[in-house]
Amino acid sequence: MQASMNKNKESRKEEIKYRGLELLSLFVFGVLILFLILINFDVAGLESYRDLYGDFYGILAFLGGLIGLFVSRRWGHYHSLFGRAILFLSFGLLAQVFGQISYSYYFYVLGVYVPYPSVGDIGYFGSIPLYIIGVYYLARVCGVKYGMSNINRILQSIIIPLLVLFFSYVFLLMGYSTEGVPFLTVLLDFAYPIGQVVYISMALLVFMLSRGILGGIMKKPVIVLLTALAVQYIADYSFLYRNNRDIWQSAGMSDFFYTVAYLLMTLAILEIGKRVSIGSKE
């Protein structure tokens, strides 16, 4: 009886802790979005602070990365599948922070505006393999098996993102000319969408194959994660599209989508952390 009461108390403490982290993330997001709205409507002359928003909205990714490191400790960091999934998703967020800090350094110290590609893309592009690894470990947590019996769902999870990729290339690279364009720029223009389609396909497959596994407890976390990755794709697509046409600006639609993606990834990490670890310990 006493043991049961202690367990309930611990469970309640964990619930309060996760809820507090969720509220903190939502609060930071709310402040950032309010600032973004004020900037775009030029309230009290705040339109001049566009670059400042571009420097600071990454604080949400930094917060999410720290939260992820904290939550992964609850599951033994690298010593459990849950811990690894959360850890690599957190590293993906922190890689985004590195990219943003690098861009700010170029702007304020070197006087270079929106350098693409640059050192910052080590972080921005580096988040792609980190997210892929995170989704892979989440798939193992969910007990996803890639057998031939699931061939229809596997095909669906591949075909849908490929269609998205096709239409993205049609609009993003319509009239695209490599003449005079540095090789690294061309490489990244093609590699970003391809890499992101990989992790979206994997997350979609996890969702489709894990709905009846672990009592369905991973359904919500996977949905939030899938949404976060999709919004991240939209954010990068928006940046590449606008940057290639010289119409990108700080505190615009691209930065809005990045801010939303960071919030959703943070919430996904928290949702994964709240799940009961069934068979995840090695």
N, C-alpha and C positions, 0 to 999 in steps of 0.2 A: 504493500500500500504506500509506504513512505517512498520507495523507489519510484513508483508511478507518479507520485506528486512531484518529486524532484525532477523527473523527466519532463513533466508538463511545465514546470517553472523554467527549465532550460529552454524548452521549445518556445515558450512565451517571450523569453528574453531575446532569442534569435529572431523571432518575428518582429519585435519592436526595433531591433537593430537594423534589420533589412528595410523596414518601413521608414525608419529615420533616414537611411541612405537614399531611398527612393525620393523622399520629400526634398532632401537637400539637392539632389540632381534636378528635380522639377523646378525648384526655386531658382537655381542658377540658370536653367534654361529659360524660365519666365523673364528673368532680368535681362538676359541677352536678347530675347525676342522683342521685349519692350524697347530696348535701346535701338534695335534694328528698325522698328517701326518709326520711332522718333526721328531717326536719321533719314529715312526715305521720305518722310513727310516734312523734313526740314523744320521740325519744331524747335523753336528757340535757337535757330542757327546751327543745329546739330549735324546738318548735312556735311559740314567740314570735317566731321569725325569718322568718316567712312574708313579710312586707313586704320584708325584706332580699333574699330570693330574687327577688322581683318586680323589684327594682332592678338585680340583678346578672346575671341569666341572659342579658341582652342583650349581655353581653361576647362571647358566641359569635357573634352577628350582627356585632358590631364586628370581631372577628377574621376572620370570613369576608369581610367587606367589604374589609378591608386586604389579605387574601390575593388577593382578586379583582383589586384594583388592581395588585398585584404581577404576577399572572399575565397580566393584560391587556397589561402593558408588554412581555411576551415576544412578544406578537403585534402590537405596534405601536399599542397603545391604540385610538384612533378611526380609525386608518388601515387597518384590516383588518376583515373581517366577524367573524372570531373575536374580535378585540379589542373590538369594539363589543358583541357578545353578552355577553362576560364583564363588560365595563364596566357595562352597564345592570343586569345581575343583581346585581352588587356594589353599585350605587347603591340597588337595592331593599332589600338587607340594611341598608345604612347609613340608609336612610329609616326602617326599623323601629327602629333605635337612637335616632334623633331622637325618634320617638314615645315610646319608653320613658323617655328623659331628660326629656321634657316632662311625662309623667305623674308622675315622681318629683319634679319641681319643684313641681307642683301640690300634691302630698302633703306634702312637707317644708317648703316655703316658704310656700305659700298655705293649707295646712291643708285642702285639698279632696281627698276620697277618691274615686278612680276617676271622674274627670270625663269624661263622654261625652255629646256630642262635645266636643272641646277642640282646642287647638293641636296636641296630639299626633297627632290624626287626619290632620293634613297629612302627617305621616310615614307613619303606618300605611296610610292610603288611598293616599297618593302612591306607595307601593311597587307598587301594582297596575299603573298605566301603565308604570312602569319595568320590571317583569317582562314585561309584554306586549311592550315594545320589544325586550327581551333575547331573548325567544323568537322574535320576528320575524327578528332578525338570525341567530339560530341556524338558522332555517328556510332562510335564504338560503345559509348555509354548507353545509347539507346538500343544497342544490340542489333543494329541494322546489318542485314546480310544481303549481299549483292548477287544472289543466285538467279538462275535463269527463270525461276518461277515468278520473279518480279520484273521480267523483261519489259512488260508494258509500261509500268510505272517508271522504270529506268529510262525508257525511250522518251516518255513524256517530260521527265525532269531535264532531259538533254535538249529535246526539240524546242520546247518553249523558250528557254534562254537563248538558243541559237537564232530563233526568229527575232528576238529582241536585239541580238547582236547584229543581225543582218540589217534591220531597219536603222539601227544606230549608225552603222557604217554608211548607209545610204545618205543620211542627213548630215552626219559629222564630216564625212570625207567626200561629199559631193563636189566635184570639181577640184579635188585635192591634187596638187602638183608637188612632186618631190624635187623639182628643179630648184637648186639653190637652198634647199632645206637641209640642215645638218642631219646626218644619219641617225643620231641619237634621238632627235625630235621625231623623226618618222617612226623609229622603232617604238618609242613610248606611245605615240598616237595610236598605234595598232595594238600594242601590248596591254595597255590599261584596260580597254574593253574586254579583250580576250581573257585576261586573268580574272576579271570580275565575274565574267560569265561562268568561269569554272567554279568559284565559290558559291555563286547563286544556284548553279545546277546541283552542287553537293548539298546545300541547305534545303533545296526543294525536294531532293531525293530523301534526305533524312526525314523531312516532314511527311512525305507520302508513305514511307516504309515503316515509320515508328509510331503511327497513330494508335495502334493496338498494343504496343509494347510498353512495359513498365506501368500497366494500368492506365495509360494515357496521361501520366503526370508530366511528360515532357512536351505535350502538345503546345501549351501556351509559350514556354520558353523558345521553342523552335519557331513558332509563328513570329514572335517579336524579333528574333535573330534574323529570320528570313526578310522581314520588313526592313530591318536596319541595313542589311547588306544591299537590298534593292535601292534604298534611298541613297546609300553611299555610291552606288553605280550612277544614279541620276545626278548626284552632286559632281562626280568626276566628269561625266559626260557633258554636263552644263558648263563646267570650267573649260574643258578642251574645245567645245563648240564656240564659246564666246572668245576664248583666247586666240584661237585660230583666225577669228574674224575681227580681232582687235576691238571688241565691244565689252570685254570683261571689266568690271569695276568692283572694288571692295564693297562689302555690305549689300551686295546684289543677290540675285536668286541663287547663285552658286553657293555663296556663304550661308544663305538660309538653309539650303538642303544639307550642307555639311553640319550645321548646328543641329538639325533634326536627326541626322544620322548618328551623331555622337550621343545624343540623348537616348535614342532607341538602342544603341549598342550597350550603353551603360545599364539600361533597364533589362536588356536581354541577359547580361552577365548576372545581374541580381536575381532574375527569375531562375536561371540555371542553378545559381547557388542555393536557392531556397528548396530545390527539389531534394527528395530523399534519395540518398545514394544506394541503389539496389544493384549489387553485383558490380559496382564500379571500382572497388578497391582491388588492387592486384596483389 
